[in-house]
Amino acid sequence: MSAALTARALHAPDPPTLVRMPELAPPFVADVLGSADPAERKRALEALLRQRKLQRDAPPLRGEDYRQRPVATGVAAIDAILGGGLPRGQLSEIHGPPSSGRTAVLVAALSALTSSAALVALVDPLDRFDPGSAAVGGACLSRLLWLRGPRLDREEPEAKTLAGAVSAVATLAGSGLFDLVALDLAGAAAVARRALPATTWTRLVRAVEETKTALVVLADGHLAHGPGGVSVALEPAGPTWSAPPGPGRRLASLAARARAGRHGLRGAELAFAAPA
């Protein structure tokens, strides 16, 4: 998604639960993504979940199985080609280049879920998420757990940060507390992604199975999805401007195309409006 669509920042009245790693963010957790000890990282994140005492506003009805109900993305055209949304208990992916709408789809899903009292977790190792834009899009930020990585520099190895993010995702997905857990790897260097262990995606598939959680990875290109998960490929189709070239012209919307299915046979045309 272009910077024009995410640059507007507002102060949300209900801030998300923010955990900045590896800096201390009392009273929740310290050094989760930066910890070299995976066991310590897992204990710290589990302690955060206990302290927050996160729970749904209402329990499921007797006999109701959440896993049979997909998690809607909030984008009707994408939900239609997915048969209702992202499958629960599965690892799925949404990928595409910049300005393809991947961030817009994420924000739409956050908004749709949190506005219906569901809990959502976002693991953001590259610190790309803009809560102001999400609030403008309708997200209830108090229902969002945001694990925010450090601003990377040459002294901070990105591969280490991604490894910590994967560990956090496995803990969150396995907790069963969240309807959606998202891992945003868009913009991550290819060399850092390749440095992840070969078992990374199998580990996440196993972590989320038998839960009500839909686990989704955002990336620049295809990474992985589980046997029952879905892969959504996005590609930009060009911007729409508010007026002909000249002073005062602004971006009105971005068009994109979505493809889903093993061979990309199911498609949809999308348009994401820029904030007013």
C-alpha positions as CSV (number, residue, x, y, z in Angstrom):
1,M,0.0,0.0,0.0
2,S,1.3,3.4,-0.9
3,A,2.6,5.8,1.7
4,A,-0.2,8.2,0.7
5,L,-2.7,5.8,2.1
6,T,-1.0,5.2,5.4
7,A,0.7,8.5,6.3
8,R,-2.2,10.1,8.1
9,A,-1.6,9.6,11.9
10,L,-4.2,10.4,14.5
11,H,-4.2,9.9,18.3
12,A,-6.6,7.0,19.0
13,P,-8.7,7.3,22.2
14,D,-8.2,3.6,23.0
15,P,-4.5,2.7,22.3
16,P,-3.6,-0.9,21.4
17,T,-1.7,-3.0,23.9
18,L,1.8,-2.0,22.7
19,V,4.8,-4.1,23.4
20,R,8.0,-2.7,21.9
21,M,10.9,-5.1,21.6
22,P,13.6,-5.4,22.6
23,E,13.1,-2.3,24.9
24,L,11.4,-2.6,28.3
25,A,7.7,-1.8,28.1
26,P,6.5,-2.1,31.7
27,P,4.4,-3.7,33.1
28,F,4.1,-6.1,30.2
29,V,7.2,-7.7,28.7
30,A,10.8,-6.9,28.0
31,D,13.1,-8.0,25.1
32,V,10.7,-10.5,23.6
33,L,11.9,-10.4,20.0
34,G,15.5,-9.6,20.9
35,S,16.0,-12.3,23.5
36,A,18.6,-14.9,22.5
37,D,16.9,-17.5,24.7
38,P,13.8,-18.9,23.0
39,A,12.5,-20.3,26.3
40,E,12.9,-16.9,28.0
41,R,11.1,-15.2,25.1
42,K,8.2,-17.7,25.4
43,R,7.9,-17.3,29.1
44,A,7.8,-13.5,28.8
45,L,5.1,-13.5,26.2
46,E,3.0,-16.0,28.1
47,A,3.3,-13.8,31.2
48,L,2.0,-10.8,29.2
49,L,-1.0,-12.8,28.1
50,R,-1.7,-13.8,31.7
51,Q,-1.3,-10.2,33.0
52,R,-3.6,-8.8,30.4
53,K,-6.2,-11.6,31.1
54,L,-7.5,-11.3,27.6
55,Q,-10.8,-13.0,26.9
56,R,-13.8,-12.7,24.6
57,D,-16.7,-10.6,25.7
58,A,-19.0,-13.7,25.5
59,P,-18.3,-17.4,25.3
60,P,-19.4,-19.4,22.3
61,L,-22.8,-21.0,22.2
62,R,-23.0,-24.6,23.3
63,G,-22.1,-26.9,20.4
64,E,-20.8,-24.0,18.3
65,D,-17.5,-24.7,16.6
66,Y,-15.6,-21.6,15.6
67,R,-13.3,-23.6,13.4
68,Q,-16.2,-24.2,10.9
69,R,-16.6,-20.4,10.4
70,P,-13.9,-18.6,8.4
71,V,-12.5,-15.3,9.5
72,A,-13.7,-12.6,7.2
73,T,-11.1,-10.2,5.9
74,G,-13.5,-7.3,5.7
75,V,-12.9,-7.0,2.0
76,A,-16.1,-8.5,0.4
77,A,-14.5,-9.4,-3.0
78,I,-11.6,-11.3,-1.3
79,D,-14.0,-13.1,1.1
80,A,-16.1,-14.2,-1.9
81,I,-13.2,-15.9,-3.7
82,L,-12.1,-17.5,-0.4
83,G,-15.5,-18.9,0.4
84,G,-16.0,-16.7,3.3
85,G,-12.6,-15.7,4.5
86,L,-9.4,-17.1,6.1
87,P,-9.8,-20.6,7.5
88,R,-9.3,-21.1,11.2
89,G,-6.7,-23.5,12.5
90,Q,-4.6,-22.9,9.4
91,L,-1.6,-20.9,8.1
92,S,-2.5,-18.6,5.2
93,E,-0.7,-15.9,3.3
94,I,-1.4,-12.6,1.6
95,H,1.4,-11.4,-0.6
96,G,2.1,-8.8,-3.2
97,P,4.5,-5.9,-4.1
98,P,4.2,-2.4,-2.6
99,S,0.9,-0.6,-3.6
100,S,-0.9,-3.9,-4.1
101,G,-3.2,-3.4,-1.2
102,R,-1.8,-5.9,1.3
103,T,-1.7,-3.4,4.2
104,A,-5.3,-2.3,3.3
105,V,-6.5,-5.9,3.5
106,L,-4.8,-6.3,6.9
107,V,-6.4,-3.1,8.2
108,A,-9.8,-4.1,6.9
109,A,-9.5,-7.5,8.7
110,L,-8.4,-5.7,12.0
111,S,-11.3,-3.4,11.7
112,A,-13.9,-6.1,10.9
113,L,-12.8,-8.3,13.8
114,T,-12.1,-5.8,16.5
115,S,-15.4,-3.9,15.8
116,S,-17.2,-7.2,16.5
117,A,-15.4,-7.6,19.9
118,A,-12.9,-10.2,18.6
119,L,-9.3,-10.2,19.7
120,V,-6.5,-9.8,17.2
121,A,-2.7,-10.0,17.5
122,L,-0.3,-8.4,15.1
123,V,3.4,-9.3,15.1
124,D,5.2,-6.4,13.4
125,P,9.0,-7.0,13.5
126,L,9.8,-4.2,11.1
127,D,7.6,-1.6,12.9
128,R,5.4,-0.8,9.8
129,F,2.0,-0.7,11.4
130,D,0.3,2.7,11.6
131,P,-2.4,2.6,14.4
132,G,-3.7,6.0,13.4
133,S,-4.7,4.8,9.9
134,A,-6.2,1.7,11.4
135,A,-8.3,3.7,13.8
136,V,-9.5,5.8,10.9
137,G,-10.4,2.6,9.1
138,G,-12.6,1.5,12.0
139,A,-10.3,-0.7,14.1
140,C,-11.0,-0.9,17.8
141,L,-7.4,-0.6,19.0
142,S,-8.1,-1.7,22.5
143,R,-8.9,-5.2,21.1
144,L,-5.5,-5.4,19.4
145,L,-2.3,-6.8,20.8
146,W,0.5,-5.2,18.8
147,L,4.0,-6.7,19.2
148,R,6.2,-4.1,17.7
149,G,9.8,-4.7,16.7
150,P,12.7,-2.3,16.9
151,R,13.7,0.2,14.3
152,L,16.4,-1.7,12.5
153,D,19.9,-0.5,11.9
154,R,23.2,-2.0,10.8
155,E,23.9,-3.1,14.4
156,E,20.6,-5.0,14.7
157,P,20.6,-8.2,12.6
158,E,17.3,-8.5,10.9
159,A,17.4,-12.3,10.8
160,K,17.5,-12.4,14.6
161,T,14.4,-10.1,14.8
162,L,12.5,-12.3,12.3
163,A,13.3,-15.4,14.3
164,G,12.0,-13.8,17.5
165,A,8.9,-12.7,15.6
166,V,8.2,-16.3,14.5
167,S,8.6,-17.5,18.1
168,A,6.1,-14.9,19.3
169,V,3.6,-15.9,16.6
170,A,3.8,-19.5,17.6
171,T,3.0,-18.7,21.2
172,L,0.2,-16.3,20.3
173,A,-1.4,-18.8,17.8
174,G,-1.1,-21.7,20.2
175,S,-2.8,-19.7,23.0
176,G,-6.2,-19.9,21.3
177,L,-7.1,-16.4,22.5
178,F,-7.2,-14.7,19.2
179,D,-9.5,-14.9,16.1
180,L,-6.6,-13.7,14.0
181,V,-2.9,-13.6,14.4
182,A,-1.0,-11.8,11.7
183,L,2.8,-11.7,11.0
184,D,3.8,-8.8,8.8
185,L,7.0,-9.7,6.9
186,A,6.4,-7.2,4.0
187,G,9.6,-5.3,3.3
188,A,11.8,-7.9,5.1
189,A,15.1,-8.5,3.3
190,A,15.2,-11.7,1.3
191,V,18.4,-12.7,3.0
192,A,16.8,-12.5,6.4
193,R,13.8,-14.6,5.3
194,R,16.1,-17.2,3.8
195,A,17.9,-17.3,7.2
196,L,14.8,-18.6,8.9
197,P,15.0,-22.4,9.7
198,A,13.5,-24.7,7.1
199,T,11.1,-25.9,9.7
200,T,9.6,-22.4,10.4
201,W,6.4,-22.8,8.5
202,T,5.8,-26.4,9.6
203,R,6.2,-25.2,13.2
204,L,3.5,-22.5,12.6
205,V,1.1,-24.9,10.9
206,R,1.4,-27.2,14.0
207,A,1.0,-24.3,16.4
208,V,-2.3,-23.1,15.0
209,E,-3.9,-26.4,14.2
210,E,-6.8,-27.4,16.6
211,T,-7.4,-23.8,17.5
212,K,-10.0,-21.2,16.4
213,T,-7.3,-18.9,15.2
214,A,-6.6,-17.9,11.6
215,L,-2.9,-17.3,11.2
216,V,-1.8,-15.2,8.2
217,V,1.5,-14.0,6.9
218,L,1.9,-10.8,4.9
219,A,4.9,-10.7,2.5
220,D,6.2,-9.3,-0.7
221,G,6.0,-12.6,-2.5
222,H,4.9,-16.2,-1.9
223,L,6.3,-17.7,1.3
224,A,4.2,-20.6,2.6
225,H,0.8,-21.7,3.6
226,G,-0.6,-24.8,5.3
227,P,-2.3,-27.7,3.6
228,G,-5.7,-26.2,4.5
229,G,-4.7,-22.6,4.3
230,V,-5.2,-20.2,1.4
231,S,-2.8,-18.1,-0.6
232,V,-4.0,-14.6,-1.8
233,A,-1.8,-13.0,-4.4
234,L,-2.2,-9.2,-4.9
235,E,-1.0,-7.1,-7.7
236,P,-1.3,-3.3,-8.2
237,A,-3.6,-2.1,-11.0
238,G,-2.8,1.6,-10.8
239,P,-3.9,4.7,-8.8
240,T,-6.9,6.9,-9.3
241,W,-6.5,10.7,-8.8
242,S,-8.9,13.3,-7.5
243,A,-8.4,15.6,-10.5
244,P,-6.3,16.1,-13.6
245,P,-2.6,16.8,-13.2
246,G,-2.1,20.1,-11.4
247,P,-2.0,21.8,-8.0
248,G,-4.2,20.3,-5.4
249,R,-4.5,16.9,-7.0
250,R,-4.4,14.0,-4.5
251,L,-4.6,10.3,-4.5
252,A,-8.2,9.1,-4.4
253,S,-7.8,5.3,-4.5
254,L,-5.6,2.4,-5.5
255,A,-6.8,-0.4,-7.7
256,A,-5.6,-3.9,-7.3
257,R,-6.2,-7.5,-8.5
258,A,-6.5,-10.5,-6.2
259,R,-6.0,-14.1,-7.1
260,A,-6.6,-17.1,-4.9
261,G,-6.4,-20.9,-5.3
262,R,-3.6,-23.2,-6.2
263,H,-3.5,-21.9,-9.8
264,G,-4.9,-18.4,-9.1
265,L,-8.1,-19.3,-11.0
266,R,-10.4,-17.3,-8.7
267,G,-9.9,-13.6,-9.1
268,A,-11.4,-10.2,-8.0
269,E,-10.9,-6.6,-8.8
270,L,-10.3,-4.3,-5.8
271,A,-10.2,-0.6,-5.0
272,F,-8.9,0.9,-1.8
273,A,-9.9,4.5,-1.0
274,A,-7.4,6.9,0.4
275,P,-8.3,8.7,3.7
276,A,-10.1,12.0,3.2
